[in-house]
């Protein structure tokens, strides 16, 4: 619930999702921070430093661009400076509220979408991080794939649908966000599945390999070994769909360079080509459900293998050498804090109270 002076990130996300044109999101962070990571559809007035120092003139001089008949949600880093911004707007006659928690709060928003034409699969979208996770159900049983660290989201969804979580799995050891896989499995007292090549120091997991099956109700979820993004990356075949993790995205493919130097990246790119070739052998109508998105507006985010072969340039490269060279010559910046996140997810480091801040920022797990 929002008060007269603040609004929750969940409400902002829901209203943006519904196309509410009466909501105007005003981000007061510095321009470089805004350009790196922002709420889609928001507007930037870079007055953070001024407001922090008590100077409101910069914001007041920018109000001509803010619609007077809209409800304004102000945004900053952690929801403090945005309170000052909202007060300035209210003093000038605007209906303005500060988004609680700022962009840190935005990163904790989860939204659920049932996947059309794929029976029993729900996609969980984190609009603030670009992360996608899944709940696969059959009867009253559910498998959770690639959960974020806020495990109550999945427990609440299962409870609302009268589902029993019987298993949890990660498609790989993530480098961009803290996995909730082990914690959720422990809380539900169920197996946590991961390929052994990505387990590293973990001692609380159940190894799966190519050809294995995970039972969910009367349904068998098939494990496909699809290395490249990581040495132990897997995908899951679920009926007419494939959960492709960070191997295959809608407009790109996974990056192979987060586990070492150039030699490791080249080896990973070579493995990735073979894994993509394997996914391309699936029937054209197979619905690919990736582990991340960038700025795609489609919800849920899905495309058939046939559509991806036609529209995803990296999925359609003919030769292995061309693919490897293309991947390695155009890699983006690495995800923020990826080494520490990877260490937490592979058991080399314990998650601390700052775990939520480690994964803040844009998602950079795609090759371009």
Number of C-alpha atoms within 10 A of each C-alpha: 7 13 9 9 16 20 20 21 26 18 14 20 20 15 14 19 13 9 10 11 10 13 18 22 25 25 27 25 25 17 14 9 14 19 11 10 15 22 19 13 10 16 18 18 17 21 22 25 13 16 21 14 9 11 13 16 12 14 19 14 9 12 15 9 9 16 13 15 12 15 17 24 27 31 34 28 20 16 19 16 24 29 24 19 28 24 18 19 21 15 12 13 11 19 18 28 27 30 32 25 21 23 23 20 20 26 22 20 22 24 17 19 14 16 19 12 10 14 15 16 24 20 24 26 23 21 22 24 25 20 23 25 24 26 23 20 23 17 13 14 20 24 25 25 26 25 26 22 18 18 17 13 17 22 17 12 14 20 11 9 9 13 18 18 25 21 23 28 27 24 27 29 27 25 27 26 28 25 25 22 27 24 16 26 22 14 12 15 13 16 20 24 24 24 24 17 16 22 20 14 13 16 9 14 19 15 15 21 18 14 10 15 16 18 16 20 15 10 16 15 20 19 22 24 21 30 26 29 31 28 22 20 28 28 27 24 19 20 16 15 24 23 26 26 28 29 31 30 27 24 18 21 27 28 26 31 24 19 16 10 9 12 10 16 22 18 15 24 29 20 21 28 26 15 22 20 17 13 22 17 9 18 13 15 13 21 27 27 29 26 27 25 25 18 8 10 10 9 14 18 21 20 20 20 26 17 16 23 16 11 15 18 12 22 23 16 16 11 9 16 13 10 18 21 13 16 23 18 10 10 16 13 11 17 20 18 16 21 15 21 25 22 19 23 27 21 15 14 13 13 16 9 7 8 16 17 12 17 22 22 21 17 23 23 32 24 23 18
